[in-house]
Amino acid sequence: MRELLLEFFSWSLFLPETFKSYEWEKPILLNLLWIIPVLILIRKFVKALKNPVLELSLPKRIAKGNPWTYLRLIPTVFFLLAISLIVIALARPQRSNERVEQFTEGIDILLVMDISESMDLQDFSPNRLEAAKNTAIDFINGRFGDRIGMVIFAGEAYSLSPLTNDYELLTDLISEISFDMIEAKGTAIGSALAAGTNRLKESEIPSKVMILLSDGESNAGNVDPLFAAQLATAFDIKIYSIAVGKDGMVPYGTDFFGRPQMVESYLDETNLREIARIGGGEFYRASDDNSLKQIFERIDTLEKAEILENRYKETTDYYRIYLFWAIVSFLAWLSLKSSFLNNFLLD
């Protein structure tokens, strides 16, 4: 109640800054304020035409010098004020507070990364694994509202991180990935896909994605890669596969004299293509650092979660306050128009 009284009796409501801050529902009605100077001119015109019956009994010099003669203007001021406030109330001054809430259903993404010995080849800088790690971190930092997990594999698969929104923790874990984390040699793509499916199958999120990154054919593990891809598809998991590396001679370490050693690299992309086809995703071939980044950028674009917005607009009307003071001013005019103030020194 006290706040309401303070609002109605605050002088700040009549400051120019306050009027500038309003949103007017019917701003065109503010043009009616021009009626006030018109009324003043009409009043002056009528007064000029009127011939007073009785002149003042006081000397003219006294009447002009007497400040009490201006009291007769008070009723007119209240009348004009009432009209002004009525026009302001009709224009409906308002203030709006718009609130926007953003939310997203998000996507569950599992990165499945090969850390076998062949990922140490140096056709990427400084090698395939480090390039893949850096690109994965950039990809994670560009996501919003998604849960992301990580599976690494060599001769067997290991779940490095469950699905999480803690991107800082996840990027720290990825930074620490090394070749000695899994002792078993080889490339167990099927086991890695199975481990990823096991992580994602319980998710209730509609969009589930696995990103498989490998540089070789599956030659270890006890799960067939194509069967693992079919199993993932049965749980509505989409699979993107990325073949990392070049065919032919690629650098690997240095010899006794510090010269780069070259070894032959052969990439069998047939299985990776088939895995992507079965998984309803796409297959990509990354032959250098730049192309690997572009592939992750494309996947980032394809798998964007839809961001939904709820907008709330709270509008507060202030016309009641100005209408209240218009009524007060009008009643004051009615009370004073027939009083001695209105007729002071005019009778």
C-alpha positions in Angstrom: 0.0 0.0 0.0 2.8 2.3 0.9 4.6 1.7 -2.4 1.3 2.4 -4.3 1.0 5.7 -2.5 4.6 6.6 -3.2 4.0 5.9 -6.9 0.9 8.1 -7.1 2.5 11.0 -5.2 6.0 11.0 -6.8 7.1 14.2 -8.5 9.3 12.2 -10.8 6.2 11.1 -12.8 6.0 14.7 -14.2 9.6 15.1 -15.2 10.5 15.3 -18.9 12.9 12.3 -18.5 10.0 10.2 -17.2 7.8 11.0 -20.3 10.7 10.2 -22.6 11.1 6.7 -21.0 7.5 5.7 -21.7 6.2 3.5 -24.5 2.9 5.0 -25.7 0.2 2.6 -26.8 -1.6 5.4 -28.7 1.0 8.1 -29.3 -1.1 9.8 -31.9 -3.4 11.1 -29.1 -0.5 13.2 -27.7 -1.3 15.6 -30.6 -4.4 16.6 -28.7 -2.1 18.5 -26.3 -2.2 21.2 -29.0 -5.7 21.9 -27.8 -4.3 23.6 -24.7 -2.7 26.6 -26.4 -5.8 26.8 -28.7 -8.0 27.0 -25.6 -5.8 29.8 -24.2 -6.1 31.7 -27.5 -9.8 31.3 -27.6 -10.1 32.5 -24.0 -8.0 35.6 -24.8 -10.1 36.3 -27.8 -13.4 36.0 -25.9 -12.0 38.2 -23.1 -11.0 40.8 -25.7 -14.5 40.9 -27.2 -16.1 41.1 -23.8 -16.7 44.6 -22.5 -16.6 44.7 -18.7 -19.6 46.3 -17.1 -17.8 47.5 -14.0 -14.3 48.9 -14.0 -11.9 48.4 -11.1 -12.3 50.9 -8.4 -8.5 50.9 -7.6 -6.0 53.1 -9.4 -4.5 51.4 -12.4 -0.9 51.6 -11.1 -1.9 49.8 -7.9 -3.8 47.1 -9.8 -0.8 46.4 -12.1 1.7 46.3 -9.2 -0.4 44.0 -7.0 0.8 40.4 -7.2 -2.5 39.2 -5.7 -4.2 39.9 -9.0 -2.5 36.7 -10.4 -4.5 34.5 -8.1 -7.3 34.7 -10.6 -5.2 32.4 -12.9 -5.1 29.5 -10.5 -8.5 28.0 -11.5 -7.5 28.2 -15.2 -4.2 26.5 -14.5 -6.0 23.6 -12.8 -8.4 23.4 -15.8 -5.6 23.2 -18.3 -3.7 20.8 -16.2 -6.7 18.5 -16.0 -7.0 18.5 -19.8 -3.3 17.8 -20.3 -3.4 14.9 -17.9 -6.5 13.4 -19.5 -4.7 13.5 -22.9 -1.6 11.8 -21.4 -3.9 9.1 -19.8 -5.6 8.5 -23.1 -2.3 8.0 -24.9 -1.6 5.1 -22.4 2.0 5.6 -21.1 3.6 2.2 -20.4 6.8 0.6 -19.6 7.7 -2.9 -20.8 10.1 -5.4 -19.4 10.9 -8.1 -22.0 12.5 -11.2 -20.8 13.9 -13.9 -23.1 14.6 -17.4 -22.0 16.7 -19.6 -24.2 16.9 -23.4 -23.9 17.9 -26.3 -26.1 17.2 -30.0 -26.0 20.8 -30.5 -26.9 22.6 -33.4 -28.6 24.5 -36.3 -27.1 27.8 -36.6 -28.9 30.4 -39.3 -28.4 33.9 -38.9 -29.8 35.5 -42.2 -30.6 39.3 -41.7 -31.2 41.9 -44.1 -32.4 45.2 -43.9 -30.3 47.0 -46.8 -32.0 50.7 -46.6 -32.9 49.9 -45.5 -36.5 48.4 -42.3 -35.1 52.0 -41.3 -34.3 52.8 -40.8 -38.0 53.7 -37.2 -38.8 51.9 -36.3 -41.9 49.9 -34.1 -39.5 51.6 -31.6 -37.2 53.1 -32.7 -34.8 51.4 -36.1 -35.5 48.0 -37.5 -36.3 46.9 -38.0 -32.6 47.9 -34.5 -31.5 46.2 -32.9 -34.5 43.0 -35.0 -33.7 43.1 -34.0 -30.0 43.5 -30.2 -30.8 40.7 -30.3 -33.4 38.4 -32.2 -31.0 39.0 -29.6 -28.2 38.1 -26.8 -30.6 35.0 -28.7 -31.6 33.9 -29.2 -28.0 34.5 -25.5 -27.1 32.3 -24.5 -30.0 29.3 -26.5 -28.7 26.4 -25.2 -26.6 24.1 -27.2 -24.4 25.3 -30.6 -25.6 26.5 -33.5 -23.6 29.8 -34.9 -25.0 31.6 -38.1 -24.1 34.9 -39.8 -25.1 35.9 -43.3 -26.1 39.5 -44.1 -27.0 40.8 -47.3 -28.6 43.7 -49.2 -29.9 43.8 -53.0 -29.5 40.8 -52.6 -27.2 38.4 -49.8 -26.3 38.4 -47.6 -23.2 35.7 -45.2 -22.1 37.6 -42.1 -21.2 34.6 -39.9 -20.2 30.9 -40.3 -19.8 28.5 -37.9 -21.4 29.0 -34.5 -19.7 28.4 -30.8 -19.9 31.6 -30.1 -18.1 33.6 -29.1 -21.2 36.6 -27.9 -19.2 37.0 -31.3 -17.5 36.5 -33.1 -20.9 39.1 -31.0 -22.7 41.6 -31.6 -19.8 41.1 -35.3 -20.2 41.6 -35.1 -24.0 44.8 -33.1 -23.5 46.3 -35.9 -21.4 45.6 -38.7 -24.0 48.7 -40.6 -24.9 49.7 -43.8 -26.7 50.6 -45.6 -23.5 47.0 -45.4 -22.1 46.1 -48.7 -23.8 48.7 -51.5 -23.9 46.9 -53.8 -26.4 48.2 -53.2 -29.9 46.0 -53.0 -33.0 42.9 -51.1 -34.1 39.6 -52.4 -32.6 37.1 -50.2 -34.3 34.2 -52.7 -33.6 34.9 -52.7 -29.9 35.1 -48.9 -29.8 31.7 -48.5 -31.6 30.2 -51.1 -29.2 31.6 -49.1 -26.2 30.2 -45.9 -27.6 26.8 -47.5 -28.2 26.7 -48.7 -24.6 27.3 -45.2 -23.5 24.6 -43.7 -25.7 21.8 -46.3 -25.7 20.3 -45.2 -22.4 20.1 -41.6 -23.4 16.6 -40.1 -23.8 17.8 -37.3 -26.0 16.4 -37.6 -29.5 19.6 -36.7 -31.2 22.6 -39.1 -30.6 25.8 -38.9 -32.6 29.1 -40.8 -32.7 32.1 -39.3 -34.4 34.6 -42.1 -35.2 38.2 -41.0 -36.0 40.7 -43.6 -37.1 43.6 -44.1 -39.5 43.5 -47.8 -40.2 41.5 -50.9 -40.8 40.0 -52.9 -37.9 42.4 -55.7 -37.0 41.7 -56.3 -33.3 38.9 -56.8 -30.9 36.1 -59.3 -30.9 33.3 -57.2 -32.4 32.8 -56.8 -36.1 32.8 -53.1 -37.0 29.8 -53.4 -39.4 27.8 -55.3 -36.8 28.6 -52.7 -34.2 27.4 -50.0 -36.7 24.1 -51.8 -37.1 23.8 -52.1 -33.4 24.3 -48.4 -33.0 21.7 -47.7 -35.7 19.2 -49.9 -33.8 19.5 -47.4 -30.9 19.0 -44.4 -33.3 22.7 -43.4 -33.1 24.1 -41.5 -36.1 27.7 -42.2 -37.0 30.2 -39.9 -38.8 33.5 -41.5 -39.7 36.7 -39.7 -40.4 39.7 -41.4 -42.1 42.9 -39.6 -40.9 46.1 -39.8 -42.9 47.6 -40.0 -46.4 48.4 -43.0 -48.5 52.0 -43.5 -49.5 55.3 -42.5 -47.9 54.8 -40.3 -44.8 57.4 -39.0 -42.3 57.9 -40.8 -39.0 60.7 -39.8 -36.6 64.3 -39.1 -37.6 67.3 -41.2 -38.4 70.7 -41.2 -36.7 71.6 -38.0 -38.5 68.4 -36.2 -37.6 66.9 -36.6 -41.1 63.1 -37.4 -41.4 62.4 -41.1 -41.8 59.7 -42.1 -44.3 57.4 -45.0 -43.8 54.7 -46.3 -46.0 51.1 -45.6 -44.9 48.1 -47.4 -46.4 44.6 -46.3 -45.4 41.7 -48.8 -46.0 38.7 -46.5 -46.0 36.2 -49.2 -47.2 35.0 -50.1 -43.7 34.9 -46.5 -42.6 32.7 -45.6 -45.5 30.4 -48.5 -44.9 30.1 -47.7 -41.2 29.0 -44.1 -42.0 26.5 -45.4 -44.5 25.0 -47.9 -42.1 25.0 -45.2 -39.3 23.1 -42.7 -41.5 26.0 -40.2 -41.3 28.8 -39.2 -43.6 32.3 -40.3 -44.4 35.2 -37.8 -44.5 38.8 -38.1 -45.5 41.3 -35.9 -43.7 44.7 -35.7 -45.3 46.1 -32.7 -43.3 45.4 -30.5 -40.3 43.3 -28.0 -42.2 41.0 -30.6 -43.8 40.5 -32.2 -40.4 39.4 -28.9 -38.9 37.1 -28.3 -41.9 35.5 -31.7 -41.4 34.8 -31.0 -37.7 33.4 -27.6 -38.6 31.0 -29.3 -41.1 29.9 -31.8 -38.5 29.4 -28.9 -36.1 27.1 -27.2 -38.6 25.1 -30.4 -39.4 24.6 -31.4 -35.8 23.5 -28.1 -34.3 20.8 -28.3 -31.6 17.7 -26.2 -32.1 17.7 -23.3 -29.7 14.2 -22.4 -28.6 13.2 -19.1 -27.2 10.4 -18.1 -24.8 9.7 -14.4 -24.7 7.9 -12.8 -21.8 6.8 -9.2 -22.0 5.6 -7.6 -18.8 3.8 -4.3 -19.4 3.0 -1.8 -16.7 0.4 0.9 -17.4 0.7 4.3 -15.8 -2.4 6.0 -17.2 -4.3 5.4 -13.9 -1.9 7.7 -12.1 -2.3 10.6 -14.6 -6.1 10.0 -14.8 -6.2 10.3 -11.0 -4.4 13.6 -11.0 -6.6 14.8 -13.9 -9.7 14.1 -11.8 -8.1 15.9 -8.8 -7.2 18.9 -11.0 -10.7 19.0 -12.5 -12.3 18.9 -9.0 -10.0 21.7 -7.9 -11.1 23.7 -10.9 -14.8 23.1 -10.1 -14.2 24.2 -6.5 -12.3 27.4 -7.4 -14.0 28.6 -10.6 -16.9 30.2 -8.7 -14.8 31.3 -5.7 -13.3 34.7 -5.0 -10.1 33.6 -6.8 -11.8 33.5 -10.1 -13.5 36.8 -9.6 -10.7 38.5 -7.7 -10.4 42.1 -8.8 -12.8 41.4 -11.7 -16.0 42.4 -10.1 
